[in-house]
């Protein structure tokens, strides 16, 4: 799995899966999660095919542990809208 922090959000590329892009405007919260290999749990609002943020049912994406994870977590938390 490959993570990329962009100017607009985060892009997740996993083998044999579609690329997932989550913009900062979609993000609700993120925090470190997991016991043995803590990663980042990211809760966000999905986007419709028309590009509209759907605020009915939030989704969760678990990002695996990465090097400099504390910096990633801080960068995400800093940009989450209030």
C-alpha positions in Angstrom: 0.0 0.0 0.0 1.3 3.5 -0.9 0.2 6.7 0.8 0.6 10.1 -0.7 -0.2 13.4 1.2 -1.2 15.9 -1.4 -2.2 19.6 -1.3 -5.9 18.5 -1.4 -5.9 15.4 0.8 -4.5 11.9 0.9 -4.2 9.3 -1.9 -4.1 5.6 -1.1 -2.9 3.1 -3.7 -3.2 -0.6 -2.9 -2.3 -3.5 -5.1 -5.3 -4.9 -7.0 -7.6 -2.2 -5.6 -8.9 1.1 -7.0 -7.0 4.2 -5.9 -8.8 6.0 -3.0 -8.6 9.8 -2.8 -9.9 11.6 0.2 -9.9 15.4 0.3 -9.4 17.3 3.5 -12.9 18.8 3.1 -14.3 15.2 3.5 -12.4 14.4 6.6 -14.2 14.2 10.0 -11.4 12.9 12.3 -8.3 10.9 12.4 -6.4 9.2 15.2 -3.8 6.5 15.8 -5.5 3.1 16.2 -4.3 -0.5 16.7 -2.3 -2.2 19.4 0.6 -4.1 17.9 1.1 -2.2 14.7 -0.7 1.1 15.2 -1.8 2.8 12.1 -4.2 5.8 11.4 -7.9 5.5 11.5 -9.5 8.1 9.1 -13.2 8.8 9.3 -14.6 10.8 6.3 -17.7 11.6 4.3 -17.9 9.9 0.9 -18.3 11.9 -2.3 -21.0 11.2 -4.8 -20.4 10.7 -8.6 -21.4 14.4 -9.0 -18.6 15.5 -6.6 -20.9 16.3 -3.7 -19.9 15.4 -0.2 -22.6 13.0 1.2 -23.1 13.6 4.9 -25.5 10.7 5.5 -23.2 7.8 6.5 -19.5 8.4 7.3 -16.9 5.8 6.2 -13.7 4.7 7.9 -10.4 4.0 6.2 -7.5 2.3 8.2 -4.1 3.4 7.0 -1.3 1.0 7.9 1.7 2.0 10.0 4.2 4.1 8.1 7.5 5.7 8.8 7.1 9.2 10.3 3.5 8.4 11.2 3.4 11.1 13.9 4.1 13.7 11.2 1.4 12.2 8.9 -1.1 12.2 11.8 -0.3 15.8 12.7 -0.6 17.0 9.1 -4.0 15.3 8.7 -5.3 16.6 12.0 -4.1 20.1 11.2 -6.1 20.3 7.9 -9.4 18.7 9.0 -12.1 21.3 8.8 -13.9 22.3 12.0 
